[in-house]
């Protein structure tokens, strides 16, 4: 007896089965809702605690030393439609990004002192929004080996409580301020604290809380700003550039850019004054040399006149005698005619 088995091949479906996915999702819908809520909650917490960053920009007219001259090869080729890089503008862009210019801007703007309002979320604030103003002398900045963190606690009806920490080896120092201005003694030197609340228009209740004022070394702050500053020309042939910086405090960024432009102008003016002084010194030296030569020549001329004075008188006598003889001859001729 012969047995025949009919075997039908199984067909495996390749690809995405949307029906199966929907049924699985419906079976675990609670888990999907929990995951979505957790993702949204974590994103909200991150956004709340993250410090917003603002982009501040300004335009500056760079000093183009080659402008108006035809010495640059790029300027000559520009008449034929070729636009190359302006080396003078690139050099000026490097100058404005230099450490010396950044350090001058940091010193003049005072951005090496930062302010924060502490709480559940630490908020960087502008110095004019702080109830206290802290200033440090150049001696303190020179003696600093690390940043100085000063904490101020404002509570209604009580003196201002102050504590500061300098370096890890030194313990925190606590004190109270009952009258302003106040001189805070630190290992680096004396720091002056001023009360800004009488000058502020906001309600006193909104100023309650704890504030952190950090005094950083200006050189460290300058290097930090150098890494965050960017400068780009408006166009390849333009002397105007756009300065931009990212900062959590827009007003502080505006102060720094204004100080940076002023510091750059001071550097370029110093260069111009240096060239002017060198030119003036060269002209004055040449004039002094000419005065000496003229004085020497006048001395030789006066000496020559003194030595040849008799000859000069004899020459005048001969001229006078010649004129008199000519007049006498003319008089005799008139008499003979008559």
URJOTA-V708488 format. One record per residue. N is the residue number from 1. D_LAST is the distance of its C-alpha to the last C-alpha in whole Angstrom. Layout:
BEGIN
n->[N N]
d_last->[D_LAST D_LAST]
END
This chain:
BEGIN
n->[1 2 3 4 5 6 7 8 9 10 11 12 13 14 15 16 17 18 19 20 21 22 23 24 25 26 27 28 29 30 31 32 33 34 35 36 37 38 39 40 41 42 43 44 45 46 47 48 49 50 51 52 53 54 55 56 57 58 59 60 61 62 63 64 65 66 67 68 69 70 71 72 73 74 75 76 77 78 79 80 81 82 83 84 85 86 87 88 89 90 91 92 93 94 95 96 97 98 99 100 101 102 103 104 105 106 107 108 109 110 111 112 113 114 115 116 117 118 119 120 121 122 123 124 125 126 127 128 129 130 131 132 133 134 135 136 137 138 139 140 141 142 143 144 145 146 147 148 149 150 151 152 153 154 155 156 157 158 159 160 161 162 163 164 165 166 167 168 169 170 171 172 173 174 175 176 177 178 179 180 181 182 183 184 185 186 187 188 189 190 191 192 193 194 195 196 197 198 199 200 201 202 203 204 205 206 207 208 209 210 211 212 213 214 215 216 217 218 219 220 221 222 223 224 225 226 227 228 229 230 231 232 233 234 235 236 237 238 239 240 241 242 243 244 245 246 247 248 249 250 251 252 253 254 255 256 257 258 259 260 261 262 263 264 265 266 267 268 269 270 271 272 273 274 275 276 277 278 279 280 281 282 283 284 285 286 287 288 289 290 291 292 293 294 295 296 297 298 299 300 301 302 303 304 305 306 307 308 309 310 311 312 313 314 315 316 317 318 319 320 321 322 323 324 325 326 327 328 329 330 331 332 333 334 335 336 337 338]
d_last->[193 190 188 184 182 179 176 173 169 168 164 162 159 156 153 153 156 154 157 159 155 156 159 158 156 158 160 158 156 156 154 151 151 151 148 146 146 146 143 141 142 140 137 137 137 135 132 133 133 130 126 124 121 117 114 111 108 104 101 98 95 94 91 90 88 87 86 83 83 84 85 88 90 92 89 88 91 92 89 92 95 96 97 98 98 96 96 93 96 99 97 97 100 102 99 101 104 104 106 103 102 105 106 103 104 108 106 104 107 110 112 114 116 118 121 124 127 130 133 135 132 129 126 123 120 117 116 115 119 120 121 120 117 117 113 113 111 109 111 114 113 112 116 118 120 122 121 122 125 125 128 127 130 130 133 133 134 133 131 129 131 129 130 128 128 126 127 131 132 131 133 132 131 132 130 130 127 127 123 120 118 120 119 122 122 122 123 119 118 117 117 116 118 117 119 118 120 119 116 118 119 122 125 127 130 128 127 130 131 130 127 125 122 121 118 117 115 111 111 115 114 110 112 115 112 110 113 114 110 109 105 105 101 101 100 99 96 96 94 97 100 104 105 109 112 115 117 120 117 114 112 112 111 108 107 107 105 103 103 102 99 98 99 97 94 94 94 91 89 90 89 86 85 85 83 80 81 81 77 76 77 75 72 72 73 70 67 68 68 64 64 65 63 59 60 61 57 55 57 56 52 52 53 51 48 49 50 46 44 43 41 40 38 37 36 34 32 31 29 28 26 25 23 22 20 19 17 16 15 13 11 10 9 6 5 5 4 0]
END
